[in-house]
Amino acid sequence: MSAVANSRNRTFHGIGVSPGVAAGPALLLFPDVLQVSERSIQAADVPGEIVRFEDALIETRGQIQQIQDAMSGQTRAQDASILDAHLMVLDDRTFIEEVIGWVREKLRNIEYAVQEGTNKYASVLEAVEDDYLRERVADVRDVGRRILRNLTGRAADSTFSMAAGHLIVAHDLAPSETASLPKDKILGFATDLGSPTSHTAVMARALELPAVVGLHDVSRHIHPGDHVLIDGNKGVFILNPDEEQLKTYGKLAEVRRSIEAGLVNLQHEPAITKDGRAIVLAANAEGPEDVDAILQYGARGIGLLRSEFLHLTRNRLLSEEEQGDVYTRIAARLAPDPVIIRTLDLGGDKFFGDVRGAKELNPFLGLRSIRLSLRHPDYFKQQLRAILRASVHGNVRLMYPMISSVGEILQANQHLRDAMGELTSIGVVFDRDIQIGAMIEVPAAALAAHIIAKHVDFLSIGTNDLIQYTMAVDRGNERVAYLYEPTHPSVLALIDMTVKAAHAQGIWVGLCGQMAADPLMTALLLGLGIDELSVSPRAVPLVKDALRSLHFGQASELAREALACETAAEVLEKCRRLTRETAPEIMALID
């Protein structure tokens, strides 16, 4: 495409949530606002209005399930399951009774009742002091709009009739709207609102569309005929890019494609430094559908199987047999490489039909992860037995999430021994020497790592939570995201402390989280003594390239210098300098 001669050339900075560069004509989508009038009704009209509401709920559910089915053909099952949040709204008795109450008690028409019920539900979520739950407001309003469309007979606005090759710009996009975008016609999208944790951001990554969110008011600057360029890696949005900008980003996109294509050739190469220091490079996974990618990108097994997603995608707790079957299939396909299954990490923002949490003022500091499992030993032992059933392949390991004290390890291990006894009594064969690990995700666990290490076979550092709990910052909150610093001296000190405690006890230590997938951090983590890294499958080639490009001595020196630094910026610059020296192709991708 050629640049448009326009004095309105301007650059905006937001949050890159789905990688890639795209340029083309802008298509501005306006919010779908339905004008609903308030009408008084007679008591005799109430049953008919409620029937209309029930019919609209059924129709809305069918539409959402159709979108899920269509997505399942393009994306993984758990990506399509994002719309389960919409289905949960349709099943929420509080929402349904609120709407029916407007009809029965206030004798108002069902359209107005749905509008008021949706607004009240959304207002309650907006007032919650939790960014993740506030972001669910988009789900509620999306469902409300769909119900109103079905009540009024108005079809949803669609982009399917548009010409190919447009970039969507909107104030916000509901998850189902994002899922409905015609991937073959859309180049990418940009929104005023949004964060990396929003469902829409996750959907964009699932559809592999470049996307930038959190651009504040960019939609107000779009006029008919405008062209835009977005860089989903860096979070850059350029309105009416000039020839030089198009040329620069065109070269950047080509360089990225070339480098990424070359890295695929590392699939069968070992994760080892130039002077022979090896590390286990494993992958994170959410279910059996990830195994193909793990094998494709050359990861050594699974370093973190997020077992809760097996249940979240079905909105119910799977039986012991169902869980055991899934774990067994995964273990069999990846044997002899290890499969580390994390026990349920529920709570906080993750609940489903069979497991509901009581309302908590701060759910992320409440009854979640191992705390929730220990509170519900029947559920916990059911999962432990399922994991043990899959351990017959000899490559299954298990680990407990969010450990904060050795007492939790002792309780969990007692439940594990009970589960072993129950299986033995019915003649089930399993690996009696299965490795047990503890996740170090809170500062208390890192400070007590020398005690915890005595009771497990390995430690795994979960940096996403460790950084957030250490820095008291929500990395999904754009107002304080600048404080989320993986290279902060306190974070490095806790990692160093954990590694030394594990090695002193003669056990290995792994690390998962976004920090593990950042190739700038590879040398630093290797130098700190990490034995295993677990990253998303697509990040495996990049991390492997960073590892194979350096000497262990360089990594050790970097770690020694980093632990002496006073600021996160100093450490990051040292990491960048070494990566620029050893793996310039990685810097070409990043810069």
MOZIZI-V67170 format. One record per pair of residues at least 24 apart in sequence whose C-alpha atoms are under 10 Angstrom apart, sorted by the first residue. I is the first residue (numbers start at 1). J is the second residue. Records with the same first field share a line. If there is no record, write none. Layout:
# MOZIZI-V67170
I=J + J
This chain:
# MOZIZI-V67170
1=25 + 227 + 243 + 246
2=227 + 241 + 242 + 243 + 246 + 247
3=227 + 228 + 240 + 241 + 242 + 243 + 244 + 245 + 246 + 247
4=225 + 226 + 227 + 228 + 240 + 241 + 242 + 243
5=240 + 241 + 242 + 243
6=226 + 227 + 239 + 240 + 241 + 242
7=240 + 242
8=221 + 222 + 226 + 239 + 240 + 241
9=226 + 227 + 228 + 238 + 239 + 240 + 241 + 242
10=221 + 228 + 237 + 238 + 239 + 240 + 241 + 242
11=218 + 228 + 229 + 230 + 236 + 237 + 238 + 239 + 240 + 241
12=215 + 216 + 217 + 218 + 230 + 235 + 236 + 237 + 238 + 239
13=212 + 213 + 214 + 215 + 216 + 218 + 230 + 231 + 234 + 235 + 236 + 237 + 238
14=190 + 191 + 192 + 193 + 194 + 195 + 211 + 212 + 213 + 214 + 215 + 216 + 218 + 231 + 232 + 234 + 235 + 236 + 237 + 478
15=190 + 191 + 193 + 194 + 195 + 196 + 201 + 211 + 212 + 213 + 214 + 215 + 231 + 232 + 233 + 234 + 235 + 236 + 237 + 478
16=190 + 195 + 196 + 201 + 210 + 211 + 212 + 213 + 214 + 215 + 230 + 231 + 232 + 233 + 234 + 235 + 236 + 237
17=190 + 194 + 195 + 196 + 197 + 198 + 200 + 201 + 202 + 203 + 204 + 205 + 209 + 210 + 211 + 212 + 213 + 214 + 231 + 232 + 233 + 234 + 235
18=188 + 189 + 196 + 201 + 202 + 203 + 204 + 205 + 206 + 207 + 208 + 209 + 210 + 211 + 212 + 213 + 231 + 232 + 233 + 234 + 235
19=188 + 204 + 205 + 208 + 209 + 210 + 211 + 212 + 230 + 231 + 232 + 233 + 234 + 235
20=187 + 188 + 208 + 209 + 210 + 211 + 230 + 231 + 232 + 233 + 234 + 252 + 253 + 256 + 257
21=187 + 188 + 209 + 210 + 211 + 229 + 230 + 231 + 232 + 233 + 234 + 236 + 237 + 249 + 250 + 252 + 253 + 254 + 256
22=165 + 166 + 167 + 186 + 187 + 188 + 189 + 209 + 210 + 211 + 228 + 229 + 230 + 231 + 232 + 237 + 246 + 249 + 250 + 253
23=165 + 166 + 167 + 187 + 188 + 227 + 228 + 229 + 230 + 231 + 237 + 238 + 239 + 240 + 241 + 246 + 249 + 250
24=165 + 166 + 167 + 168 + 186 + 187 + 188 + 226 + 227 + 228 + 229 + 230 + 240 + 241
25=164 + 165 + 166 + 167 + 168 + 187 + 224 + 225 + 226 + 227 + 228 + 229 + 240
26=165 + 166 + 167 + 168 + 169 + 170 + 187 + 188 + 189 + 190 + 222 + 223 + 224 + 225 + 226 + 227 + 228 + 229 + 239 + 240
27=159 + 162 + 165 + 166 + 167 + 168 + 169 + 170 + 186 + 189 + 222 + 223 + 224 + 225 + 226 + 227 + 228
28=166 + 167 + 168 + 169 + 170 + 171 + 189 + 190 + 191 + 219 + 220 + 222 + 223 + 224 + 226
29=157 + 158 + 159 + 168 + 169 + 170 + 171 + 172 + 173 + 191 + 219
30=157 + 169 + 170 + 171 + 172 + 173 + 219
31=157 + 170 + 171 + 172 + 173 + 174
32=142 + 145 + 149 + 156 + 157
33=145
34=115 + 145 + 148 + 149 + 152 + 154
35=111 + 112 + 115 + 148
36=109 + 111 + 112 + 113 + 114 + 115 + 148 + 152
37=109 + 111 + 112 + 115
38=108 + 109 + 110 + 111 + 112 + 113 + 115
39=107 + 108 + 109 + 110 + 111 + 112 + 113
40=103 + 106 + 107 + 108 + 109 + 112
41=103 + 104 + 106 + 107 + 108 + 109 + 110
42=103 + 104 + 107 + 108 + 109
43=103 + 104 + 105 + 106 + 107 + 108
44=107
45=103 + 104 + 107 + 108 + 109
46=100 + 103 + 104 + 105 + 107 + 108 + 109 + 110
47=103 + 104
48=110
49=100 + 103 + 104 + 107 + 108 + 109 + 110 + 111
50=99 + 100 + 103 + 104 + 109 + 110
51=110
52=110 + 111 + 150 + 151
53=96 + 99 + 100 + 110 + 111 + 113 + 114 + 147 + 148 + 150 + 151
54=96 + 147
55=147 + 150 + 151
56=146 + 147 + 148 + 149 + 150 + 151 + 152 + 153
57=87 + 90 + 91 + 96 + 143 + 144 + 146 + 147 + 148 + 150 + 151
58=90 + 147 + 150
59=146 + 147 + 150 + 151
60=86 + 87 + 90 + 143 + 144 + 145 + 146 + 147 + 148 + 149 + 150 + 151
61=86 + 87 + 88 + 90 + 91 + 143 + 146 + 147
62=87
63=146 + 176
64=143 + 146 + 176 + 179
67=176 + 177 + 179 + 180
68=176 + 179 + 180
70=179 + 180
71=179 + 180 + 203 + 206 + 207
74=183 + 206 + 207
75=203 + 205 + 206 + 207 + 208
76=206 + 207 + 287 + 289 + 290
77=286 + 287 + 289 + 290 + 310 + 313
78=206 + 286 + 287 + 289 + 309 + 310 + 312 + 313 + 314
79=179 + 199 + 202 + 203 + 204 + 205 + 206 + 207 + 313
80=176 + 179 + 203 + 206 + 313
81=309 + 312 + 313 + 314 + 315
82=139 + 175 + 176 + 179 + 199 + 200 + 202 + 203 + 312 + 313
83=139 + 175 + 176 + 179 + 199 + 203 + 313
84=139 + 312 + 313 + 314 + 315 + 352
85=136 + 139 + 140 + 143 + 175 + 199 + 315 + 352
86=136 + 138 + 139 + 140 + 141 + 142 + 143 + 144 + 175 + 176
87=139 + 140 + 143 + 315
88=139 + 140 + 315 + 352 + 353
89=118 + 121 + 139 + 140 + 141 + 143 + 144
90=140 + 143 + 144 + 147
94=121
95=120 + 121 + 140
110=148 + 151
111=147 + 148 + 149 + 150 + 151 + 152
112=148
114=144 + 145 + 147 + 148 + 151
115=141 + 144 + 145 + 147 + 148
116=144
117=144
118=142 + 143 + 144 + 145
119=144
128=361 + 362
129=361 + 362
130=348 + 349 + 361 + 362 + 363 + 364 + 474 + 477
131=195 + 197 + 198 + 349 + 474 + 475 + 476 + 477 + 478
132=195 + 197 + 198 + 199 + 348 + 349 + 474 + 476 + 477
133=198 + 348 + 349
134=198
135=193 + 194 + 195 + 197 + 198 + 199 + 200
136=174 + 175 + 198 + 199
137=174
138=172 + 173 + 174 + 175 + 176 + 194 + 198 + 199 + 200
139=174 + 175 + 176 + 199 + 200
140=174
141=174
142=173 + 174 + 175 + 176 + 177
143=174 + 176
146=176
158=182
159=185 + 186
160=184 + 185 + 186
161=185
162=186
166=227 + 228
167=209 + 210 + 211 + 227 + 228 + 229 + 230
168=211 + 219 + 228
169=211 + 212 + 213 + 218 + 219 + 220 + 222 + 228
170=213 + 217 + 218 + 219 + 220 + 222
171=213 + 214 + 215 + 216 + 217 + 218 + 219 + 220
172=200 + 213 + 214 + 219
173=199 + 200 + 201 + 213
174=198 + 199 + 200
175=199 + 200 + 201 + 202 + 203 + 204
176=200 + 203
177=203
178=202 + 203 + 204 + 207
179=203 + 204 + 206 + 207
181=207
182=207
183=207 + 208 + 209
186=210
187=211 + 229 + 230
188=212 + 229 + 230 + 231 + 232
189=213 + 229 + 230 + 232 + 237
190=214 + 215 + 218 + 219 + 228 + 229 + 230 + 231 + 232 + 235 + 236 + 237
191=215 + 216 + 217 + 218 + 219
192=216 + 217 + 218 + 219 + 220
193=217 + 218
194=476 + 477 + 478
195=475 + 476 + 477 + 478
196=475 + 476 + 477 + 478
197=475 + 476 + 477
198=476
210=235
211=235 + 236 + 237
212=236 + 237
213=237
214=478
233=589 + 590 + 591
234=590 + 591
252=588 + 589 + 590 + 591
253=589
255=585 + 588 + 589
256=585 + 586 + 588 + 589 + 590
257=589
258=585 + 589
259=542 + 585 + 586 + 588 + 589
260=538 + 541 + 542 + 585 + 586 + 589
261=541
262=541
263=297 + 540 + 541 + 542 + 543 + 544 + 545 + 585
264=296 + 297 + 298 + 538 + 540 + 541 + 542 + 545
265=297 + 298 + 541
266=297 + 298 + 540 + 541 + 542 + 544 + 545 + 548
267=295 + 296 + 297 + 298 + 299 + 540 + 541 + 544
268=295 + 296 + 297 + 298 + 299
269=298 + 541 + 544 + 545 + 548
270=298 + 299 + 300 + 544 + 547 + 548
271=298 + 299 + 300 + 540 + 541 + 543 + 544 + 545 + 546 + 547 + 548
272=544 + 545 + 546 + 547 + 548 + 549 + 550 + 551 + 552
273=523 + 526 + 544 + 545 + 546 + 547 + 548 + 549 + 550 + 551 + 552 + 553 + 555
274=547 + 548 + 549 + 550 + 551 + 552
275=548 + 549 + 550 + 551 + 552 + 553
276=548 + 551 + 552
277=526 + 547 + 548 + 550 + 551 + 552 + 553
278=526 + 531 + 532 + 547 + 548 + 552
279=510 + 526 + 529 + 530 + 531 + 532 + 533 + 544 + 547
280=510 + 530 + 531 + 532 + 533 + 534
281=510 + 516 + 531 + 532 + 533 + 534 + 535 + 537 + 540 + 541 + 543 + 544 + 547
282=337 + 338 + 339 + 340 + 510 + 512 + 532 + 533 + 534 + 535 + 536 + 537 + 540
283=339 + 340 + 512 + 517 + 533 + 534 + 535 + 536 + 537 + 538 + 539 + 540
284=339 + 340 + 512 + 513 + 533 + 534 + 535 + 536 + 537
285=309 + 339 + 340 + 341 + 534 + 535 + 536 + 537
286=310 + 341
287=326 + 327 + 330
288=326 + 327 + 328 + 329 + 330 + 331 + 333
289=330
290=330 + 536 + 537
291=329 + 330 + 331 + 333 + 334 + 537
292=333 + 334 + 537
293=536 + 537 + 538
294=334 + 536 + 537 + 538 + 540
295=333 + 334 + 537
296=537 + 538
297=536 + 537 + 538 + 539 + 540 + 541
298=537 + 538 + 540 + 541 + 544
299=334 + 337 + 534 + 535 + 536 + 537 + 538 + 539 + 540 + 541 + 544
300=334 + 335 + 336 + 337 + 338 + 339 + 532 + 533 + 534 + 540
301=330 + 331 + 333 + 334 + 335 + 336 + 337 + 338 + 339 + 340 + 395 + 534
302=330 + 331 + 334 + 337 + 338 + 339 + 340 + 341 + 396 + 397 + 534 + 535 + 536 + 537
303=337 + 338 + 339 + 340 + 341 + 342 + 397 + 460 + 510 + 511 + 512 + 532 + 533 + 534 + 535 + 536
304=339 + 340 + 341 + 342 + 397 + 398 + 399 + 460 + 462 + 510 + 511 + 512 + 513 + 533 + 534 + 535 + 536
305=330 + 339 + 340 + 341 + 342 + 343 + 344 + 398 + 399
306=340 + 341 + 342 + 343 + 344 + 345
307=340 + 341 + 342 + 343 + 344 + 345 + 346 + 383
308=342 + 343 + 344 + 345 + 346 + 350 + 351 + 352 + 369
309=344 + 345 + 346 + 350
310=344
311=344 + 351 + 352 + 353 + 354
312=346 + 350 + 351 + 352 + 353
313=352
314=352 + 353
315=351 + 352 + 353 + 354 + 355
316=351 + 352 + 353 + 354 + 355
317=352 + 353 + 354 + 355 + 379 + 383
318=354 + 379 + 382 + 383
319=379 + 382 + 383 + 386
320=379 + 381 + 382 + 383 + 384 + 385 + 386 + 387 + 389
321=382 + 383 + 385 + 386 + 389
322=386
323=382 + 383 + 384 + 385 + 386 + 387 + 389 + 390
324=382 + 383 + 384 + 385 + 386 + 387 + 388 + 389 + 390 + 391
325=386 + 387 + 389 + 390
326=386 + 387 + 390
327=386 + 387 + 388 + 389 + 390 + 391 + 396
328=386 + 387 + 388 + 389 + 390 + 391 + 392 + 393 + 396
329=390
330=390 + 396
331=390 + 391 + 392 + 393 + 394 + 395 + 396
332=390 + 391 + 392 + 393 + 394 + 395 + 396
333=393
334=393 + 395 + 396
335=393 + 394 + 395 + 396
336=393 + 394 + 395 + 396
337=394 + 395 + 396
338=393 + 394 + 395 + 396 + 397
339=391 + 394 + 395 + 396 + 397 + 398
340=387 + 395 + 396 + 397 + 398 + 399 + 435 + 436 + 437
341=387 + 396 + 397 + 398 + 399 + 400 + 436 + 437
342=369 + 387 + 397 + 398 + 399 + 400 + 401 + 437 + 438 + 439
343=369 + 370 + 373 + 380 + 383 + 384 + 387 + 398 + 399 + 400 + 401
344=368 + 369 + 370 + 372 + 373 + 379 + 380 + 383 + 399 + 400 + 401
345=369 + 370 + 371 + 372 + 373 + 400 + 401 + 402
346=370 + 371 + 372 + 373 + 401
347=371 + 372 + 373
355=379
364=469
365=469
368=401 + 402
369=400 + 401 + 402 + 403
370=400 + 401 + 402 + 403 + 404 + 408 + 409 + 412
371=401 + 402 + 403 + 404 + 408 + 412
373=400 + 401 + 412
374=408 + 411 + 412 + 415
377=411 + 412 + 415
378=415
380=412 + 415 + 416 + 419
381=412 + 415 + 416 + 417 + 418 + 419 + 420 + 422
382=419
383=416 + 419
384=412 + 415 + 416 + 417 + 418 + 419 + 420
385=415 + 416 + 418 + 419 + 420 + 421 + 422 + 423 + 428 + 430
386=419 + 423
387=430 + 431 + 434
388=416 + 419 + 420 + 423 + 428 + 429 + 430 + 431 + 432 + 434
389=420 + 423 + 428 + 429 + 430 + 431
390=429 + 430 + 431
391=429 + 430 + 431 + 432 + 433 + 434
392=428 + 429 + 430 + 431 + 432 + 434
393=430 + 431
394=430 + 431 + 432 + 433 + 434 + 435
395=431 + 434 + 435
396=431 + 434 + 435 + 436
397=431 + 433 + 434 + 435 + 436 + 437 + 457 + 458
398=434 + 435 + 436 + 437 + 438 + 457 + 458
399=435 + 436 + 437 + 438 + 439 + 456 + 457 + 458 + 459 + 460
400=436 + 437 + 438 + 439 + 440 + 459 + 460
401=437 + 438 + 439 + 440 + 441 + 460 + 461 + 462
402=438 + 439 + 440 + 441 + 442 + 445 + 461 + 462 + 465 + 466
403=438 + 439 + 440 + 441 + 442 + 444 + 445 + 446 + 452
404=438 + 439 + 440 + 441 + 442 + 443 + 444 + 445 + 446 + 447 + 448 + 449 + 452
405=442 + 444 + 445 + 446 + 447 + 448 + 449 + 451 + 452
406=438 + 445 + 448 + 449 + 451 + 452 + 453 + 454 + 455
407=452
408=438 + 452
409=436 + 437 + 438 + 452 + 455 + 456
410=452 + 455 + 456
413=455 + 456
437=507 + 508 + 509 + 510
438=509
439=463 + 466 + 509 + 510 + 511 + 512
440=465 + 466 + 494 + 495 + 498 + 509 + 510 + 511
441=465 + 466 + 467 + 468 + 469 + 470
442=466 + 467 + 468 + 469 + 470 + 494
443=467 + 469 + 470 + 471 + 490 + 491 + 494 + 495
444=469 + 470 + 494
445=494 + 498
446=491 + 493 + 494 + 495 + 496 + 497 + 498 + 499 + 501
447=493 + 494 + 495 + 497 + 498 + 501
448=497 + 498 + 501
449=494 + 497 + 498 + 499 + 500 + 501 + 502 + 505
450=497 + 498 + 499 + 500 + 501 + 502 + 503 + 504 + 505
451=501 + 502 + 505
452=498 + 501 + 502 + 505
453=498 + 501 + 502 + 503 + 504 + 505 + 506 + 507 + 508 + 509
454=501 + 502 + 504 + 505 + 506 + 507
455=505
456=502 + 505 + 507
457=502 + 505 + 506 + 507 + 508 + 509
458=502 + 503 + 505 + 506 + 507 + 508 + 509 + 510
459=498 + 499 + 501 + 502 + 503 + 507 + 508 + 509 + 510 + 511
460=498 + 499 + 502 + 508 + 509 + 510 + 511 + 512 + 530 + 531 + 532 + 533 + 534
461=494 + 495 + 498 + 499 + 509 + 510 + 511 + 512 + 513 + 516 + 530 + 533
462=495 + 510 + 511 + 512 + 513 + 514 + 515 + 516 + 534
463=491 + 495 + 511 + 512 + 513 + 514 + 515 + 516
464=512 + 513 + 514 + 515 + 516
465=513
466=491 + 494 + 495 + 513
467=491 + 492 + 494 + 513 + 515
470=494
483=568
485=515 + 567 + 568 + 569 + 572
486=514 + 515 + 521 + 568 + 571 + 572
487=515 + 521 + 524 + 562 + 563 + 565 + 567 + 568 + 569 + 570 + 571 + 572 + 575
488=562 + 563 + 565 + 566 + 567 + 568 + 569 + 570 + 571 + 572
489=562 + 563 + 564 + 565 + 566 + 567 + 568 + 569 + 570 + 571
490=563 + 566 + 567 + 568
491=568
492=524 + 525 + 528 + 559 + 562 + 563 + 568 + 571
493=528 + 562 + 563 + 564
495=525 + 528 + 529 + 530
496=525 + 527 + 528 + 529 + 530 + 559 + 563
497=528
498=528 + 529 + 530
499=528 + 529 + 530 + 531
500=528 + 529 + 530
503=529 + 530 + 531
507=531
508=532
509=533
510=534
511=535
512=536
514=539
516=540 + 543
517=542 + 543
518=542 + 543 + 546 + 590
519=543 + 544 + 545 + 546 + 547 + 575 + 576 + 579 + 583 + 586 + 587 + 590
520=546 + 572 + 573 + 574 + 575 + 576 + 577 + 578 + 579 + 580 + 583 + 586 + 587 + 590
521=546 + 571 + 572 + 575 + 576 + 579
522=546 + 547 + 550 + 555 + 575 + 579
523=547 + 549 + 550 + 551 + 552 + 553 + 554 + 555 + 556 + 557 + 558 + 559 + 575 + 578 + 579
524=554 + 555 + 556 + 557 + 558 + 559 + 560 + 561 + 562 + 571 + 572 + 574 + 575 + 578
525=555 + 556 + 558 + 559
526=552 + 554 + 555 + 556 + 558 + 559
527=552 + 553 + 554 + 555 + 556 + 557 + 558 + 559 + 560 + 562
528=555 + 556 + 557 + 558 + 559 + 560 + 562 + 563
529=555 + 556 + 559
542=585 + 586 + 589
543=586
545=582 + 583 + 585 + 586
546=579 + 582 + 583 + 584 + 585 + 586
547=579 + 582 + 583
548=582 + 583
549=579 + 581 + 582 + 583 + 584
550=578 + 579 + 581 + 582 + 583
551=582
554=578 + 582
